[in-house]
Structures are given as C-alpha cells and as structure tokens.
C-alpha cells in the first residue's frame, strides 16, 4: 500500500482502503476499498478537496530483493529491541508489529 497525494493518483489504480471525505462531521463523498479509480473519480476527489488515498501498487521487486530487504529489516528491528524484554507480552507484541511494518 502506498499513501499518495491526489496529484499522484491515476485512473486504473486500486484503492487499498476506503476513501471518505468528511466535512463538518458529514460524509460528503466515499469510494470503497478495492475500487478501481476512473478519471471521473479523480475529478470527484478533487471537487471534494480530497488530499490523499491509500492505493495498492504492484511490487516490482524480484524475490531476491524482497528476501534481502526483509532480512535487513529483521536485523535492524532486532538491533532496536536488543535491550528489550521480549518475554513481556506487550513488548513482544510491539516487536511483532514493528517487524511487520518494517518488512513491508
């Protein structure tokens, strides 16, 4: 998933999360997750002053690149948590979430 400004969105991109434009607590415009953006949708988003959207972009890395980057992320996460007590359930949960986030 990539969080992109409206200026970088293009027709054909797939929304990874719903887009909701809320003004003064009222829903003014929305598009569901997995919606494929059209030119009309881009105009509607601009008209409703949307700023960003989460889109799903294809991962263009080869398997070897993904493996290397995942290993580096895991090593760095272990370094960050080197002094932490991973036997503590809360700390272990935080470690897991950071590792997942950094491995994307």
N, C-alpha and C positions, 0 to 999 in steps of 0.2 A: 504494500500500500504506500502511496505517496500523497502527501498533503500539498496540493498545488493551488497557487493563486488562480483566480478566474482568467487572468490574461494568458495562462499556460494551458488551460483546458482546451481540448479539441473534440470535435464531433467524432464519435466512434469509441471514445474512452468509456470504460465501465466504472460506475460508481462502486467503491468498495464499502461505503457506508451511506446511509440516507443523507440527503441534503434537506435542511429545514431552514427557511428564512422566517424568523420571528421578529415582529415589530410591536413594541409596546405590549408584549405578552400574547399577541395574537399570531397564529400561524398564517403567513401570507403566501407561502409557496413551498412545495416539497417535491422531492423525487426519491423513489425508493432505492435501497441498495441493489446492486446488480443491474441497474438501469443503464442502457447504452445511450450516451449523450448524443443529441442531434443538434444541428445548427439552431433550430428553434429553441431548444432547451438552453443553449448558451445565451441567446438573446433574452430569454425569460430570466435567467440567473442575473444577467447584467441589469435588466429592468428592475429587479427586486433588490439590487445592491448586494448580492452575494459576493463574498470575498474569496473564499477557499472551498475546496472539496477534497475528500479522500477518494482517490481513484486507484484501481488495480492496474498496474503496468506489468507487462511480461518481464520476467527476469532473464536478461540476455547473457548472463554469465554461464560459462561452461562448468560442468560438475567439479573439475579440479579447482577452479577459482572459488566456488562455493565452499568446498572442503577446507581449503587453506584459510579463507576468511572466517569460517566457523571455528576452526582450531585457534586462530589468533584471538577471536572474541572470547572463547572459553578460557584461554590462558590469561588474558587481561582481566577478566572477571574474577578468576581465582586470585590474581595478584591484589585486586581491590579488596577482596574479602579475606585476605591472608590472616589477619588478626581477629577475624570474627569467629564467634562460637556457632558453627553451623549445626550443632546439636540442639540449639534453641529453635523451636518450630517457627517462630516469627522470622528469625534471621535466615533460616533455611528457605522459607517461602519468599523472602525478599531476594535472596541469592538466585533462586529459580526464575523469578520474574525478570531480574536484571539480565541473567544469561539468555533467556528467551528474547528479550528486547534487543540485546547486543548481537544476537546471532541472525537477525533478520537481514 
